Amino acid sequence: MDLKELKERFSRCECGEEHRLDIKDIAVGSGITADTGEILRRNGFGKKLLLVADENTLSAARGIESALSRFDVEFKIYKDLRQAEMSEAEKIRALAEKAEGIISVGTGSLNDICRMAAAKGNKPFAIYATAASMDGFASYGAPLTDGNFKATYPAKSPEVIIADTRVLAAAPAVLKSAGFGDMVGKYTGLIDWQVSHILTGEYYCEKVAELTRSAADRITALADRITADDEESAAAVFEALLLTGIGMSFTRTSRPASGTEHILSHYWECKKLLAGELSDFHGRKVGVATLYIMRLYGELYKKERVRAHGDTTNWEEVYADYGALAPEVKRLNTPRTVTDGLDPAALERNWDKVREIIASSPSYEEIRAAMIKAGCAMDNNDIGVSDKLRDSGLKYHPYMRNRMSLRRLLPMID
């Protein structure tokens, strides 16, 4: 990836917004674990580092400790960090007070608590990726759980991202297919972003959307190679995941990379936390959620016209479903929810455009076929979600965010 060329290409975008990217260096290559220390040094990292990992990711990154032998490294090693909690981000911030930089060895939850800690402590931040399992490496947002409610908070994009393709290729197949599941969610996310743009005037950049779309298309074309122990495929998947994260960085929003499918995944996660249960990997949940949403959007596409009316959401029913999380949902949706001020006639007038947007995405059948090839989880049973939780999630998940999506419009459509 040519980072300089990418920055220049988006420096004067037709959308009129500034697309800033604070990443200094992206190093992807075979056997570059040994170069980790030199990569950090040339990008201005000081001698004192806090390295955050869990036992699995540190084992995968074999050789990284010796690569950092010239640094004064303090280690924070979890047994198996599967949940990104705001409280853990605060612990990392405190541990890093005297450090001159934070390096997160791993993906997902480890990256998220570190990017929040780095933001709060104003510390340089680097990621050493151990698997191409999710798309948030380059993101500014940190999806964190606080009091069992998951939200995405403004945080910090890393200055440096390092990925050894030998390590990525050797990652467990379940993590590779999770990365694929996260990427197919871009198709529903882009539908939601465009629908919101035409109905509410929300900011939308076609150039950034195309960056995400082309990355998702590239991954989909590699479906039958996703789980192979193949460095070339691993590098291609990782770059595609990076590009969607860069799209989020360019817009300072998660819109280019997530839509209602991510919210559905977060709903399932929060409900399982309330029951004292941990969720499956993020990308596996997102892939399953994408299938359910794309099947729904395919059915909506078949409607040549709609009759629209005011939002008929039964808020008492919504709050009852969320239970202990109801105060957070109420806070997000009052005094205004996303459908306030949306003219039903505008929805009717623009329905042809909505259908065109749906048609521009791969179909449910095409996405499903690709996910089967990639070894993805395919339904709620594969990710430990009961039929009851699946159904409540499909009905109530949009209210976890004050964000427009095509799914959120259903209470306005006969």
N, C-alpha and C positions, 0 to 999 in steps of 0.2 A: 504493500500500500504506500503510495506517494502522498505523505501527509501535507507537504508543502503545496503540491498541485491541488489537493482537495480543498485546502484553505483558500487558495487563490480562485478556484472555480466558484466558490460560494461567497466570495468577498463583496461582490456587487450584484446581488440577486435581484431579479425582476420584482420580487414581492415587496421590496422596499425596506425590509427589516435587516438588521445587522446579524449575520450568522457568525458568532464568535466561537472559537474552539481553543481552549486553554491547554490541551494536551501538547507536550513538547516532543515526545518521542514514542513511537510504537515499534517495538522490536519483535519480529516474528521470524523464527528460523530453526533449523535442525541443530540441536546440541548447544543452544545459546545459554543454557542454564549457567555454564561456567563464566559467561560474560556479564552476569547480573550485576556484580559489584561495579564493573567498569561503566556499564550503562547508567547506573544511578549516579556515579561520580561525575560523569560528563554532563549530566543534567542538573547538577547543582546540589545534590543531596549531601548533607553533612555526615560526619563520622558516626554520630549516635543515632541508631535506628531502633524502632520498635517493630518486630516481626510478629504478625498475627496469623495463626494457622490453626488447623485442627490436626489430629494424629493422622488422618487419612490424607489430607492435602500435603502435609509435610513429608510423608512417606513418598507420595507421588513426585514431589519436587526433589528427588534425590540429587545431592550435589550442591544444593543452594547454600547450605551452611558454610561449606568451604569456599564457595564463590564470594561470600561476604566476610571472609576471614580478616580483612583489613578494616572492617567496621567494628565499632563497639555496639554489639547487638543485644538487646533485651528481648526475650521471647515470651509471648503469651500464646500458649497452646491449649486449645480446647480438646476434649475427647472426640466429639462429633457435633459440630455446631450446625443445626438444621433450622433454627429459628432466629431471625434477626430482630432482636429486642432493643428498644430504645435504651433500656437500662444497661445493656451490654455496651452500646455505643458510648455511654457516659463513662463506663469503667475503662474503656480503651482510651478515651480522652484524658482521663486522669493518669493512666499509666504513661501516656506519651508526653506529659508536661515537660520533661527534660530532654526528650528526644528531638532530633533535628529532621525527622521524617518517619513516616509509617509505611511499611510494606505489607500488603495483604497477600498471603500465599493461599490461593484457592479461588472460589467463585461464589456467586450468590450472596448468601447471608454474611459470610466473612467479609466480602467486599463492602456490603452495605453498612455494617456497623463501623467499619474503618473509614468509609467516606464521610459518614456523619461526624465521627470523632475528629477527623482531619479538618472538617469545616469548622467545627466548634473551637478547636484548638489552633486553627490557622497554621497547619503543618503541611509540608510537602507530602504527597501521597503517591504511592506506586502500587500497581497490581502485577503480581506474577500469577498468571492463569494456569490452572491445572486441568481444566476440562472446558470444552466448548459447549457448555450446558445452559447458558442463558445469554441475554443480549445487553445486560446492563453495564458492561465493563467501562464504556466511555461516558456513561450517563452522569448528570448532575443530581439526579433524584435518588433518594434512598428509601425503598419500601421497608418500613419498620413497623413492628407491632408494639403498641403501647396500651396497656390495660386490655389486652385481647382484641383491640381494634386496629386493623392494619390500614395505614395510609402512606402515601409517598411524600417525603419531606425534602425541601431544598437542601442539598448537601454540597459535595465537591467532586468534580471530575478529576481523575488522576492526572498528574503531570506525565507519568510514564506507565506504559503497558508493555509487559514482557510475556511472550508465549513461546515455549520450546515445543516445536511440532512433534518431537519424539514423545514428550509427556502427553500432549493432547491426543495423539494417536493411540497411546496405551491406556487412556482413560476407560473406565467401565462402559460397556455398551449402553447401559441404562442412562448414563449421563449424556452420552452423545445423542441418543434419541430424544432426551429431554430438551436439548438445544434445538432440535428440529421442531419439536412441539411448540417451543416458544416462538420460533420464526414463522410458522404458518399462522400464528395469531396476528401477524402484521396485516394479513388480508382483511380480517374483520375490523381491525383498528383503523385502517385507512378508509374503509367504508364509513365508519362512524364519524371520522374527522371531516370527510367531505360532506356528509349529510348535515352535520352541524353547521358547516360553512355556508351552505346554500339556504338553510332555514333560519339561522340566527346571526349570520355575518361573522361568526368566529374566525379569527385569523387562520389562514391556510396557505401553505407554500407548496406549490406543485413540484418545484425542483427538489425539495427535501422529501416529499412524498415519493417521488420517482426514485430517489436514492434508496429508500426503504423497499419499494416495490421490486426494484431490480435485484436487491440483495435477497429478498424472499424467493424470487424466481430462480436465482442461482442455486440456493439451497434446495429447493424443490426438485430441480433437475438432478441433484446428487442423491436423491432419496435412497437408491439401492446401494450406495457406498457409505452411508452415514456411520454404520457401526463397524466398518472394516478397520483393521489396524493399519491404516494407510496415512502417511504424513501429508501427502498432497491433498487428500480429501479433508483431513483435519484442518489444514491451513486455510482451505477455501471456506469451510464452514465458519471458522473463527473470524475470518475477515468479514464475512457477511454479517455475523453477529455484531462485530465492531461498527460496521457502517450504520446499522439501525441505532446503536447507541450514540454515534456521532450525530445522527439526525436529531435525536433528543437534545443533544448539546447545542446544536445550531439553533433550535427553536426555544430552548429553555422550557420545554414541556414534554410530557411523555406521549403526546398525540401521535408522533410519527411511528411509534412502536407498540402502542397498546390501546385497546378499546374496551368494549363491554366484556369481552372474553377474559381479560385480566381481572376485571371487577368481579366476575363470577368466580374465578379462581380464589380471589381474596375472601369472598363470602364463605366459600367452603372452608378455607383455612381458619377464619375467625370462629366459625361455628364449631369446628373440631377442637380448637383451643379451649373454648368454653366448656367442652365436654372432657377436657383433660387429655386430648389426643393430638399427636403431631401429624402434619400433612405429608403427602408425597412430595417429590421434587417439584419445584415451581413450573418448569417447562412441561412436565408430564400433565399437570393439572391444566395448564393453559391450552395444551393441545386438545385435550378432551373437551374443554369449554368451547374451543373454536369449532369443533365438529357440531356441537349442539346449536351454537349461534348461527353457523353457516347453513345448517338445515332449516332453521327458522327464517333466515334471510332469503333462502331459496323459495320458501313458501310465500313470503311477502312479494317477491319478484313476480310471481304468477298472478298477482292482483293487478289488473290493468288500470284500475282506478280505485280510489278509496273515498269513503265518507268520513270526514274528520269532525271532531267536536272538542270541547274543553277537556282537560285532564280529569279523568274519573278515578284517580288513585284513591283508595281507601286508606288514609294515613293511619288510622287507629289499628287497622289490620297489619300494616307495615310495622308499626312500632311494637305490636304484640309479637310479631315474628322475630324481631331482633332482640327482644327481651332485655337483658342487661346492657346490650349495646345500643338500645333505643335512644338514650340521650345524645350519643354521638351522631346518629342518623338524623335526629331532629335538628341538632345544631347545624348540620350541613345543608338541610333543606328548608330552613326558615331564616329570615322572613320570606325569602324567595327561593323557589325551586326552579330547575332549568326550563320547565315548560311555561312558566309565568310569562305572559306577554307574547307567547307564540300564537299567531293567528291560525286557527284551524283551516281557514281558506287558503293560506299560504302552503300548508301541507298538501292540500288537494291540488293546488296549481302546480306544485313542484314534484308531484308524484312520478311523472315521466323521468325527471332527472334522477330521482332516487333509484328508480329501476335501472337506469343506465349505469349508475354507480355500482349497484349490485352486480350487474352483468359484466362489468370490467374486471371483476375478481374471478379467480378460479372457482369453480363450483364446489359444493359440498362433496360430490362424488369424486372430483379430481383430487381434492385435499385428502379425503379419506384414503384413496388408493395410494397416494404418496406416503401417508403416515403408516400404512401397513408395510410398505417397503422399508421404511426407516425404523421399524420395530417399536413404534410408539405405543403408549397406552391408548386404548380406543374408546373406552366408555367409563362410566362412574365406578363400576365394580373393579376396574383395573387400578384405580387410584384410592381405593378404600372409602369411597363416598357412597352412602346408602341411597336407595331409590328415593326415599323421603327427603333426604338432604339435597339430592340432585334437583328434585322438583321444586322445593322451596327456594333453592338458589336461582333457578331459572325464572321464578316469579318475582323474587324480592331483591335480587342483587343490585339492580340499577340505582337503588336509593342509598347505597354506600358511598356514592360520590355525587357531587353537584355538577354533573357533566352530561352533556347531551350525547345520546347515541340513538341509533335507529331502534334498538330494543326499548329504550326509555319512552319512545313515542307510542307504544302499543296502547296505553290507556287513553289515547286520543283517536284511535282508529276503530271503527265498527268491525 
